[in-house]
Every structure is written in structure tokens, then in C-alpha cells.
Amino acid sequence: MHEVVYMKAEFEPWWMFEEWEEKVLSRKTFSSKVEARKYWDGLVEELRRNYPLSEIREPAFAAFWLEGEIEYCESCDDDMQMYYGLLWLENGSPIKSF
């Protein structure tokens, strides 16, 4: 099973901190890698149009952000940059290859 996860957090998706699942905005599952890749590519294209800054760590992670889009983090008592992230999971773990 393949799953593409869209999240918003004060960290890039590749960190996968303990609370990362609390930051999920949406998730979509696919039975085939081809379907998941098509959906992934569409999301990457859409997010690139909306967020000029990005970093792709293929094959499983992508982060997008706007400079200065910050939110206050109570637990760290600081303003934090916000990131819109994608994760591609295969059977619950980051995919290793396309």
C-alpha cells in the first residue's frame, strides 16, 4: 500500500518527529506505485505554484514554504517558520525508490 501524506508543521517532513502525525492535513492511499506517483507529482506541481521556496528529498519527502510565514510555538517559546510537507509512505515507512 502507498500513502501520500500532506502536512503543515514547524519542521520539514523528513524529520518525522514523534508528533508528526498530529500535523497531517490529508492522506490518500493507493494500491499502486504508479497511481501514487501521479498524485504526488500533481501535488508537488501545485505546491510549487503556491510556495516559491522548496526542497525535495527524493523519493519520499518534499517541503514548501513562504519566507516569514511563522507561527508561535508555545512549547519552544519562539516564532517558528511553517512548512507544508509531503511524505510518500510504502507500507507505513518512507518509500526507498520510485
PETABEL-V932134 format. One record per pair of residues at least 6 apart in sequence whose ideal C-beta (glycine too) atoms are under 6 Angstrom apart, sorted by the first residue. I is the first residue (numbers start at 1). J is the second residue. Records with the same first field share a line. If there is no record, write none. Layout:
# PETABEL-V932134
I = J, J
This chain:
# PETABEL-V932134
1 = 29, 91
2 = 30, 33, 36, 90
3 = 27, 29, 89
4 = 28, 36, 39, 40, 88
5 = 24, 27, 87
6 = 25, 26, 86
7 = 23, 24, 25, 85
8 = 25, 84
9 = 23, 83
10 = 73, 80
12 = 63, 83
13 = 61, 63, 85, 87
14 = 57, 61
30 = 36
40 = 88
43 = 86
44 = 62
47 = 64
51 = 64, 65, 66
53 = 65
54 = 64
55 = 63
56 = 62
59 = 95, 97, 98
60 = 88, 94, 95
62 = 86
63 = 83, 85
64 = 84
65 = 83
69 = 82
70 = 79, 81
71 = 82
72 = 79
73 = 80
88 = 95
